[in-house]
Amino acid sequence: MRARAWLIAVVIAFIACNPNSNPAPSPEPLAADQTLSFPIAQDVADFDPALISSAADVDVLRNVFSGLYRFDDRLH
C-alpha cells in the first residue's frame, strides 16, 4: 500500500514539475483603444467618498477608487 502511494506521489511530482506539460498561454494583443466607458444615469453629486448619498454615486465612486488602494494581509 505504501509503495503505491509513493509511486503515485512520484508520478504527480514528475507531471507537476515537467516544464513541457503545461505551456504558458500566449498573451492576447491589446486593443488599439484602451478606453472603458459606461453609462451614467444621473450626475454624480459629490466625489468625496465620505459624502456620497445615492446608489448611483456609490457605483461610480467604486469604479473610480477601486484601483487606488488595497488591503494587506492584516487588513491595513
N, CA, C and O atoms as a GROMACS GRO file, in nm:
protein
  304
    1MET      N    1   0.083  -0.119   0.000
    1MET     CA    2   0.000   0.000   0.000
    1MET      C    3   0.087   0.125   0.000
    1MET      O    4   0.060   0.219  -0.075
    2ARG      N    5   0.193   0.128   0.084
    2ARG     CA    6   0.281   0.244   0.088
    2ARG      C    7   0.357   0.261  -0.042
    2ARG      O    8   0.385   0.373  -0.084
    3ALA      N    9   0.391   0.151  -0.106
    3ALA     CA   10   0.463   0.158  -0.234
    3ALA      C   11   0.376   0.224  -0.340
    3ALA      O   12   0.425   0.303  -0.420
    4ARG      N   13   0.248   0.192  -0.341
    4ARG     CA   14   0.156   0.254  -0.438
    4ARG      C   15   0.144   0.405  -0.412
    4ARG      O   16   0.149   0.485  -0.505
    5ALA      N   17   0.130   0.442  -0.285
    5ALA     CA   18   0.119   0.584  -0.252
    5ALA      C   19   0.246   0.658  -0.290
    5ALA      O   20   0.240   0.769  -0.341
    6TRP      N   21   0.362   0.596  -0.266
    6TRP     CA   22   0.490   0.659  -0.302
    6TRP      C   23   0.500   0.673  -0.452
    6TRP      O   24   0.544   0.777  -0.502
    7LEU      N   25   0.461   0.570  -0.526
    7LEU     CA   26   0.466   0.575  -0.673
    7LEU      C   27   0.372   0.682  -0.727
    7LEU      O   28   0.408   0.755  -0.819
    8ILE      N   29   0.253   0.692  -0.672
    8ILE     CA   30   0.158   0.795  -0.716
    8ILE      C   31   0.214   0.934  -0.687
    8ILE      O   32   0.202   1.024  -0.770
    9ALA      N   33   0.275   0.953  -0.570
    9ALA     CA   34   0.334   1.082  -0.536
    9ALA      C   35   0.446   1.118  -0.631
    9ALA      O   36   0.458   1.234  -0.671
   10VAL      N   37   0.530   1.021  -0.667
   10VAL     CA   38   0.640   1.046  -0.761
   10VAL      C   39   0.585   1.084  -0.899
   10VAL      O   40   0.635   1.176  -0.962
   11VAL      N   41   0.484   1.013  -0.945
   11VAL     CA   42   0.425   1.043  -1.076
   11VAL      C   43   0.363   1.182  -1.076
   11VAL      O   44   0.381   1.256  -1.173
   12ILE      N   45   0.290   1.220  -0.972
   12ILE     CA   46   0.229   1.352  -0.965
   12ILE      C   47   0.336   1.460  -0.960
   12ILE      O   48   0.324   1.562  -1.028
   13ALA      N   49   0.442   1.438  -0.882
   13ALA     CA   50   0.552   1.536  -0.876
   13ALA      C   51   0.619   1.550  -1.011
   13ALA      O   52   0.652   1.661  -1.053
   14PHE      N   53   0.640   1.439  -1.082
   14PHE     CA   54   0.702   1.444  -1.213
   14PHE      C   55   0.616   1.522  -1.312
   14PHE      O   56   0.667   1.604  -1.388
   15ILE      N   57   0.487   1.496  -1.311
   15ILE     CA   58   0.396   1.567  -1.403
   15ILE      C   59   0.391   1.716  -1.369
   15ILE      O   60   0.390   1.800  -1.459
   16ALA      N   61   0.387   1.749  -1.240
   16ALA     CA   62   0.378   1.889  -1.199
   16ALA      C   63   0.506   1.965  -1.229
   16ALA      O   64   0.500   2.085  -1.257
   17CYS      N   65   0.620   1.900  -1.224
   17CYS     CA   66   0.747   1.968  -1.244
   17CYS      C   67   0.796   1.965  -1.388
   17CYS      O   68   0.897   2.027  -1.419
   18ASN      N   69   0.727   1.895  -1.474
   18ASN     CA   70   0.767   1.886  -1.614
   18ASN      C   71   0.734   2.018  -1.684
   18ASN      O   72   0.615   2.049  -1.699
   19PRO      N   73   0.833   2.096  -1.729
   19PRO     CA   74   0.806   2.226  -1.789
   19PRO      C   75   0.732   2.219  -1.922
   19PRO      O   76   0.671   2.317  -1.963
   20ASN      N   77   0.737   2.108  -1.991
   20ASN     CA   78   0.672   2.097  -2.121
   20ASN      C   79   0.529   2.049  -2.112
   20ASN      O   80   0.458   2.046  -2.213
   21SER      N   81   0.484   2.010  -1.994
   21SER     CA   82   0.350   1.955  -1.982
   21SER      C   83   0.241   2.061  -1.990
   21SER      O   84   0.129   2.032  -2.032
   22ASN      N   85   0.272   2.184  -1.951
   22ASN     CA   86   0.173   2.291  -1.949
   22ASN      C   87   0.235   2.418  -2.009
   22ASN      O   88   0.288   2.500  -1.934
   23PRO      N   89   0.229   2.437  -2.138
   23PRO     CA   90   0.291   2.557  -2.195
   23PRO      C   91   0.218   2.683  -2.150
   23PRO      O   92   0.096   2.682  -2.132
   24ALA      N   93   0.293   2.790  -2.133
   24ALA     CA   94   0.234   2.918  -2.093
   24ALA      C   95   0.145   2.972  -2.204
   24ALA      O   96   0.180   2.963  -2.321
   25PRO      N   97   0.030   3.027  -2.168
   25PRO     CA   98  -0.058   3.082  -2.271
   25PRO      C   99   0.006   3.205  -2.334
   25PRO      O  100   0.074   3.283  -2.268
   26SER      N  101  -0.019   3.220  -2.463
   26SER     CA  102   0.035   3.338  -2.530
   26SER      C  103  -0.054   3.458  -2.498
   26SER      O  104  -0.177   3.444  -2.497
   27PRO      N  105   0.005   3.574  -2.472
   27PRO     CA  106  -0.076   3.691  -2.437
   27PRO      C  107  -0.157   3.739  -2.557
   27PRO      O  108  -0.112   3.733  -2.672
   28GLU      N  109  -0.276   3.787  -2.527
   28GLU     CA  110  -0.361   3.841  -2.633
   28GLU      C  111  -0.316   3.983  -2.666
   28GLU      O  112  -0.275   4.057  -2.577
   29PRO      N  113  -0.322   4.020  -2.792
   29PRO     CA  114  -0.285   4.158  -2.826
   29PRO      C  115  -0.389   4.256  -2.770
   29PRO      O  116  -0.509   4.227  -2.768
   30LEU      N  117  -0.342   4.369  -2.725
   30LEU     CA  118  -0.432   4.470  -2.669
   30LEU      C  119  -0.503   4.545  -2.781
   30LEU      O  120  -0.452   4.557  -2.892
   31ALA      N  121  -0.620   4.594  -2.749
   31ALA     CA  122  -0.696   4.674  -2.845
   31ALA      C  123  -0.627   4.809  -2.865
   31ALA      O  124  -0.558   4.858  -2.775
   32ALA      N  125  -0.645   4.867  -2.980
   32ALA     CA  126  -0.584   4.997  -3.009
   32ALA      C  127  -0.640   5.106  -2.917
   32ALA      O  128  -0.566   5.194  -2.874
   33ASP      N  129  -0.768   5.099  -2.887
   33ASP     CA  130  -0.831   5.197  -2.799
   33ASP      C  131  -0.852   5.134  -2.662
   33ASP      O  132  -0.929   5.039  -2.650
   34GLN      N  133  -0.787   5.185  -2.559
   34GLN     CA  134  -0.794   5.130  -2.425
   34GLN      C  135  -0.890   5.210  -2.336
   34GLN      O  136  -0.863   5.230  -2.218
   35THR      N  137  -1.000   5.255  -2.392
   35THR     CA  138  -1.098   5.336  -2.320
   35THR      C  139  -1.208   5.247  -2.264
   35THR      O  140  -1.264   5.164  -2.335
   36LEU      N  141  -1.238   5.266  -2.136
   36LEU     CA  142  -1.350   5.199  -2.072
   36LEU      C  143  -1.459   5.302  -2.050
   36LEU      O  144  -1.435   5.406  -1.988
   37SER      N  145  -1.577   5.276  -2.100
   37SER     CA  146  -1.688   5.370  -2.081
   37SER      C  147  -1.812   5.294  -2.039
   37SER      O  148  -1.834   5.180  -2.081
   38PHE      N  149  -1.892   5.358  -1.956
   38PHE     CA  150  -2.018   5.301  -1.915
   38PHE      C  151  -2.116   5.414  -1.891
   38PHE      O  152  -2.075   5.524  -1.853
   39PRO      N  153  -2.244   5.389  -1.912
   39PRO     CA  154  -2.344   5.497  -1.900
   39PRO      C  155  -2.367   5.536  -1.754
   39PRO      O  156  -2.364   5.452  -1.664
   40ILE      N  157  -2.389   5.664  -1.734
   40ILE     CA  158  -2.424   5.717  -1.602
   40ILE      C  159  -2.563   5.779  -1.616
   40ILE      O  160  -2.584   5.869  -1.696
   41ALA      N  161  -2.657   5.729  -1.536
   41ALA     CA  162  -2.796   5.772  -1.548
   41ALA      C  163  -2.817   5.915  -1.497
   41ALA      O  164  -2.904   5.986  -1.547
   42GLN      N  165  -2.738   5.958  -1.399
   42GLN     CA  166  -2.754   6.093  -1.343
   42GLN      C  167  -2.617   6.147  -1.306
   42GLN      O  168  -2.520   6.071  -1.296
   43ASP      N  169  -2.609   6.276  -1.285
   43ASP     CA  170  -2.483   6.338  -1.244
   43ASP      C  171  -2.443   6.292  -1.104
   43ASP      O  172  -2.528   6.265  -1.019
   44VAL      N  173  -2.313   6.283  -1.083
   44VAL     CA  174  -2.262   6.246  -0.951
   44VAL      C  175  -2.271   6.368  -0.862
   44VAL      O  176  -2.226   6.476  -0.899
   45ALA      N  177  -2.328   6.351  -0.743
   45ALA     CA  178  -2.348   6.463  -0.653
   45ALA      C  179  -2.216   6.511  -0.593
   45ALA      O  180  -2.193   6.632  -0.584
   46ASP      N  181  -2.129   6.418  -0.554
   46ASP     CA  182  -2.004   6.456  -0.490
   46ASP      C  183  -1.902   6.345  -0.509
   46ASP      O  184  -1.937   6.227  -0.504
   47PHE      N  185  -1.776   6.381  -0.531
   47PHE     CA  186  -1.671   6.281  -0.547
   47PHE      C  187  -1.599   6.252  -0.415
   47PHE      O  188  -1.498   6.181  -0.416
   48ASP      N  189  -1.647   6.305  -0.305
   48ASP     CA  190  -1.589   6.273  -0.175
   48ASP      C  191  -1.655   6.145  -0.125
   48ASP      O  192  -1.776   6.142  -0.104
   49PRO      N  193  -1.577   6.038  -0.105
   49PRO     CA  194  -1.637   5.912  -0.063
   49PRO      C  195  -1.712   5.921   0.069
   49PRO      O  196  -1.802   5.841   0.094
   50ALA      N  197  -1.678   6.016   0.154
   50ALA     CA  198  -1.747   6.030   0.282
   50ALA      C  199  -1.882   6.098   0.268
   50ALA      O  200  -1.963   6.094   0.361
   51LEU      N  201  -1.908   6.161   0.155
   51LEU     CA  202  -2.032   6.238   0.138
   51LEU      C  203  -2.128   6.180   0.034
   51LEU      O  204  -2.226   6.246   0.000
   52ILE      N  205  -2.102   6.061  -0.017
   52ILE     CA  206  -2.191   6.006  -0.119
   52ILE      C  207  -2.328   5.978  -0.058
   52ILE      O  208  -2.339   5.941   0.058
   53SER      N  209  -2.431   5.998  -0.139
   53SER     CA  210  -2.565   5.988  -0.084
   53SER      C  211  -2.659   5.898  -0.164
   53SER      O  212  -2.768   5.868  -0.116
   54SER      N  213  -2.622   5.856  -0.283
   54SER     CA  214  -2.714   5.773  -0.361
   54SER      C  215  -2.642   5.649  -0.414
   54SER      O  216  -2.520   5.643  -0.417
   55ALA      N  217  -2.722   5.553  -0.454
   55ALA     CA  218  -2.666   5.429  -0.507
   55ALA      C  219  -2.587   5.453  -0.636
   55ALA      O  220  -2.487   5.386  -0.661
   56ALA      N  221  -2.632   5.548  -0.718
   56ALA     CA  222  -2.560   5.579  -0.841
   56ALA      C  223  -2.421   5.635  -0.809
   56ALA      O  224  -2.324   5.602  -0.878
   57ASP      N  225  -2.411   5.718  -0.706
   57ASP     CA  226  -2.281   5.772  -0.664
   57ASP      C  227  -2.189   5.661  -0.615
   57ASP      O  228  -2.069   5.661  -0.643
   58VAL      N  229  -2.245   5.566  -0.541
   58VAL     CA  230  -2.166   5.454  -0.491
   58VAL      C  231  -2.108   5.375  -0.606
   58VAL      O  232  -1.990   5.339  -0.604
   59ASP      N  233  -2.189   5.346  -0.708
   59ASP     CA  234  -2.140   5.269  -0.822
   59ASP      C  235  -2.028   5.342  -0.896
   59ASP      O  236  -1.927   5.281  -0.930
   60VAL      N  237  -2.044   5.470  -0.919
   60VAL     CA  238  -1.942   5.547  -0.990
   60VAL      C  239  -1.814   5.555  -0.908
   60VAL      O  240  -1.706   5.531  -0.961
   61LEU      N  241  -1.826   5.588  -0.781
   61LEU     CA  242  -1.707   5.603  -0.698
   61LEU      C  243  -1.637   5.470  -0.672
   61LEU      O  244  -1.515   5.468  -0.657
   62ARG      N  245  -1.711   5.361  -0.668
   62ARG     CA  246  -1.648   5.230  -0.654
   62ARG      C  247  -1.559   5.203  -0.775
   62ARG      O  248  -1.448   5.152  -0.760
   63ASN      N  249  -1.606   5.237  -0.894
   63ASN     CA  250  -1.525   5.219  -1.014
   63ASN      C  251  -1.407   5.313  -1.018
   63ASN      O  252  -1.300   5.276  -1.066
   64VAL      N  253  -1.422   5.435  -0.968
   64VAL     CA  254  -1.314   5.533  -0.971
   64VAL      C  255  -1.204   5.497  -0.872
   64VAL      O  256  -1.086   5.502  -0.907
   65PHE      N  257  -1.241   5.462  -0.750
   65PHE     CA  258  -1.143   5.443  -0.643
   65PHE      C  259  -1.096   5.298  -0.626
   65PHE      O  260  -1.008   5.274  -0.544
   66SER      N  261  -1.152   5.203  -0.698
   66SER     CA  262  -1.121   5.062  -0.671
   66SER      C  263  -0.974   5.028  -0.695
   66SER      O  264  -0.922   4.940  -0.627
   67GLY      N  265  -0.906   5.091  -0.787
   67GLY     CA  266  -0.767   5.058  -0.813
   67GLY      C  267  -0.668   5.141  -0.734
   67GLY      O  268  -0.548   5.122  -0.750
   68LEU      N  269  -0.713   5.231  -0.651
   68LEU     CA  270  -0.625   5.323  -0.581
   68LEU      C  271  -0.578   5.272  -0.445
   68LEU      O  272  -0.488   5.330  -0.386
   69TYR      N  273  -0.637   5.166  -0.395
   69TYR     CA  274  -0.599   5.114  -0.264
   69TYR      C  275  -0.620   4.964  -0.263
   69TYR      O  276  -0.694   4.910  -0.345
   70ARG      N  277  -0.554   4.896  -0.168
   70ARG     CA  278  -0.579   4.755  -0.144
   70ARG      C  279  -0.536   4.724  -0.001
   70ARG      O  280  -0.453   4.795   0.057
   71PHE      N  281  -0.592   4.619   0.055
   71PHE     CA  282  -0.561   4.578   0.190
   71PHE      C  283  -0.444   4.479   0.190
   71PHE      O  284  -0.428   4.402   0.095
   72ASP      N  285  -0.364   4.482   0.296
   72ASP     CA  286  -0.258   4.384   0.311
   72ASP      C  287  -0.314   4.264   0.388
   72ASP      O  288  -0.434   4.255   0.411
   73ASP      N  289  -0.226   4.171   0.429
   73ASP     CA  290  -0.271   4.051   0.499
   73ASP      C  291  -0.335   4.081   0.634
   73ASP      O  292  -0.416   4.002   0.683
   74ARG      N  293  -0.300   4.194   0.694
   74ARG     CA  294  -0.357   4.231   0.824
   74ARG      C  295  -0.473   4.330   0.808
   74ARG      O  296  -0.515   4.392   0.906
   75LEU      N  297  -0.523   4.345   0.686
   75LEU     CA  298  -0.635   4.434   0.654
   75LEU      C  299  -0.605   4.580   0.685
   75LEU      O  300  -0.695   4.654   0.725
   76HIS      N  301  -0.484   4.621   0.668
   76HIS     CA  302  -0.446   4.761   0.681
   76HIS      C  303  -0.434   4.823   0.543
   76HIS      O  304  -0.404   4.942   0.531
   0.00000   0.00000   0.00000
